[in-house]
Amino acid sequence: METLSGHWDKIFRKTADHKLGWYENDFSQTLKFLNRIRGWKQARIFMPGAGTSGLIGELMQTNATLVLNDLSPEAIALAKKKYGGKKENLRWLCLDISEPLPEELHNTIDIWVDRAVLHFLVEDSKVEKYFKNVHTLVKPGGHVILAEFSKKGATKCAGLNVRRYNVEDLKNNMVAFELIAEEEYIYTNPGGEPRPYIYTLFQKRST
Ligand SMILES: C[S@@+](CC[C@H](N)C(=O)[O-])C[C@H]1O[C@@H](n2cnc3c(N)ncnc32)[C@H](O)[C@@H]1O
């Protein structure tokens, strides 16, 4: 039986970047949210499912330290080829974001940036573990951007079922965080189809 990482590997192997169903070359929506965070260009930023996103290249133009994770070794290999080796402050990880992350990462992240990763976790137990990771990795005062399919969004992506979110669902899971900003956003995929997202920015309480 195909593993989940094998499923993603296959997609990345056979699909040109610009044809991926989540491809974007305009990062202004994420940058708009990042720009609300003071000092983000010097922060330590974690991407739980970085894929081959051009956002990596965009963030590499700043002084941020990047911790780039993905379940798919193929995605990491492609992203490394595109971006790797160009920046000292770059670290690659190949871990399942719905499993507990290594202790050495705990309390080390200033900003967690998730675009289109969390919504692929459909089982409650995996979702719980994801949010536990958010809570253990992000420092007090740190921020989290969650950009996921909204309730008006598609029910499948990349051949997988997704779990869709509204702000309340996200708030209920972000118990140690304050909601700072929220916005509905329609992404248009390479096939011209609208994909409604909910973008949120949270800040972890300091105590
Ligand atoms: C729709 S893509 C989004 C990629 C990137 N965030 C972007 O915006 O271009 C989802 C990514 O999450 C990764 N992924 C899926 N499930 C994962 C998991 N359980 N742990 C870590 N990464 C995962 C996939 O390999 C893929 O690269």
The ligand as an SDF file (V2000), in Angstrom:
LIG
                    3D

 27 29  0  0  0  0  0  0  0  0999 V2000
   -0.6220   21.6100   -0.6800 C   0  0  0  0  0  0  0  0  0  0  0  0
    1.0720   21.4170   -0.3550 S   0  0  0  0  0  0  0  0  0  0  0  0
    1.5040   23.0410    0.2320 C   0  0  0  0  0  0  0  0  0  0  0  0
    2.9730   23.2860    0.1700 C   0  0  0  0  0  0  0  0  0  0  0  0
    3.4020   24.7060    0.5750 C   0  0  0  0  0  0  0  0  0  0  0  0
    3.0130   24.9990    1.9260 N   0  0  0  0  0  0  0  0  0  0  0  0
    2.8550   25.7010   -0.3880 C   0  0  0  0  0  0  0  0  0  0  0  0
    2.0610   26.5600    0.0080 O   0  0  0  0  0  0  0  0  0  0  0  0
    3.2520   25.6490   -1.5680 O   0  0  0  0  0  0  0  0  0  0  0  0
    1.0680   20.4510    1.1350 C   0  0  0  0  0  0  0  0  0  0  0  0
    2.4630   20.0850    1.5950 C   0  0  0  0  0  0  0  0  0  0  0  0
    2.3870   19.4680    2.8800 O   0  0  0  0  0  0  0  0  0  0  0  0
    3.1760   18.3070    2.9070 C   0  0  0  0  0  0  0  0  0  0  0  0
    2.5580   17.4050    3.9010 N   0  0  0  0  0  0  0  0  0  0  0  0
    1.3980   16.7340    3.8060 C   0  0  0  0  0  0  0  0  0  0  0  0
    1.1350   16.0550    4.9280 N   0  0  0  0  0  0  0  0  0  0  0  0
    2.1650   16.3150    5.7710 C   0  0  0  0  0  0  0  0  0  0  0  0
    2.4860   15.9040    7.1000 C   0  0  0  0  0  0  0  0  0  0  0  0
    1.6740   15.0690    7.7790 N   0  0  0  0  0  0  0  0  0  0  0  0
    3.6340   16.3590    7.6610 N   0  0  0  0  0  0  0  0  0  0  0  0
    4.4570   17.2110    6.9670 C   0  0  0  0  0  0  0  0  0  0  0  0
    4.2040   17.6240    5.7130 N   0  0  0  0  0  0  0  0  0  0  0  0
    3.0740   17.1910    5.1200 C   0  0  0  0  0  0  0  0  0  0  0  0
    3.1370   17.7780    1.4720 C   0  0  0  0  0  0  0  0  0  0  0  0
    4.2220   16.9320    1.1700 O   0  0  0  0  0  0  0  0  0  0  0  0
    3.1510   19.0770    0.6810 C   0  0  0  0  0  0  0  0  0  0  0  0
    4.4550   19.5140    0.4160 O   0  0  0  0  0  0  0  0  0  0  0  0
  1  2  1  0
  2  3  1  0
  2 10  1  0
  3  4  1  0
  4  5  1  0
  5  6  1  0
  5  7  1  0
  7  8  2  0
  7  9  1  0
 10 11  1  0
 11 12  1  0
 11 26  1  0
 12 13  1  0
 13 14  1  0
 13 24  1  0
 14 15  1  0
 14 23  1  0
 15 16  2  0
 16 17  1  0
 17 18  1  0
 17 23  2  0
 18 19  1  0
 18 20  2  0
 20 21  1  0
 21 22  2  0
 22 23  1  0
 24 25  1  0
 24 26  1  0
 26 27  1  0
M  CHG  2   2   1   9  -1
M  END
$$$$
